């Protein structure tokens, strides 16, 4: 008769620590991947894919980041020049022979 495998206590703690996230075995995920993806999109439920009781991947709803405009992105980063057309102080010998 084969011995029954007993999970170490640390695996049980990890499963409890997941909270509202539902664990899914890798074999079940492979069989029901598209169904789970639809469920995540519709309900926002998160899943953790496990392999032999260990978390491997997390399936979460996709949220698109707000894209900021390129124009104005450097606002406030340039120093203020009181007289921008005045000559620079000191010698400047770049490209002089």
C-alpha positions as CSV (number, residue, x, y, z in Angstrom):
1,X,0.0,0.0,0.0
2,X,1.4,3.4,-1.0
3,X,2.0,6.0,1.7
4,X,-0.2,9.1,1.6
5,X,1.8,12.3,1.1
6,X,1.3,14.8,3.9
7,X,2.0,18.5,3.1
8,X,4.4,20.3,5.4
9,X,2.8,23.0,7.6
10,X,4.4,25.8,5.6
11,X,2.3,25.0,2.6
12,X,-0.8,25.1,4.6
13,X,0.2,28.5,6.0
14,X,0.8,29.9,2.5
15,X,-2.7,28.8,1.3
16,X,-4.2,30.5,4.3
17,X,-2.2,33.7,3.7
18,X,-3.6,34.0,0.2
19,X,-6.9,35.3,1.7
20,X,-9.4,36.2,-1.0
21,X,-7.1,34.9,-3.7
22,X,-8.2,31.5,-4.8
23,X,-5.5,28.8,-5.3
24,X,-5.8,26.7,-8.5
25,X,-3.7,23.6,-9.2
26,X,-1.6,23.8,-12.4
27,X,-3.4,20.9,-14.0
28,X,-6.8,22.5,-13.4
29,X,-5.5,25.8,-14.7
30,X,-4.3,24.1,-17.8
31,X,-7.7,22.5,-18.4
32,X,-9.8,25.6,-17.6
33,X,-7.5,28.5,-18.5
34,X,-9.8,30.4,-20.8
35,X,-12.8,30.0,-18.4
36,X,-10.7,31.3,-15.5
37,X,-9.5,34.3,-17.6
38,X,-13.2,35.1,-18.5
39,X,-14.1,34.9,-14.8
40,X,-11.2,37.2,-13.8
41,X,-12.3,39.8,-16.4
42,X,-16.0,39.6,-15.3
43,X,-15.7,39.4,-11.6
44,X,-12.2,40.7,-10.8
45,X,-11.4,37.5,-8.8
46,X,-7.7,36.7,-8.5
47,X,-6.2,33.2,-8.8
48,X,-2.8,31.8,-7.7
49,X,-1.6,28.9,-9.8
50,X,0.1,26.3,-7.7
51,X,2.3,23.4,-8.5
52,X,2.6,20.7,-5.8
53,X,1.0,23.2,-3.4
54,X,3.6,25.9,-4.0
55,X,2.5,29.2,-5.6
56,X,3.9,29.7,-9.1
57,X,1.9,32.4,-10.9
58,X,-0.9,34.8,-10.2
59,X,-3.8,35.6,-12.5
60,X,-5.1,39.1,-11.9
61,X,-7.4,41.5,-13.8
62,X,-5.6,43.8,-16.2
63,X,-5.7,47.5,-15.5
64,X,-4.3,49.9,-18.1
65,X,-2.1,52.6,-16.8
66,X,-3.1,56.2,-17.5
67,X,-0.7,57.5,-20.1
68,X,0.7,60.9,-19.5
69,X,1.3,63.3,-22.3
70,X,4.8,63.9,-23.5
71,X,4.1,67.6,-23.8
72,X,4.6,69.3,-20.4
73,X,6.2,66.2,-18.8
74,X,9.4,68.2,-18.1
75,X,7.6,71.2,-16.7
76,X,9.3,72.5,-13.6
77,X,12.5,70.6,-14.2
78,X,14.4,73.4,-16.0
79,X,16.2,76.2,-14.1
80,X,14.9,79.7,-14.6
81,X,17.3,82.0,-16.5
82,X,16.8,85.7,-15.9
83,X,18.9,86.7,-19.0
84,X,19.1,83.7,-21.3
85,X,20.8,85.7,-24.2
86,X,23.7,87.1,-22.1
87,X,27.2,85.7,-22.7
88,X,28.4,82.8,-20.5
89,X,30.9,83.8,-17.9
90,X,34.5,82.6,-18.5
91,X,36.3,81.2,-21.5
92,X,34.6,78.7,-23.7
93,X,37.1,77.0,-26.0
94,X,35.1,74.3,-27.7
95,X,36.0,73.7,-31.4
96,X,38.4,76.7,-31.5
97,X,41.8,76.3,-33.2
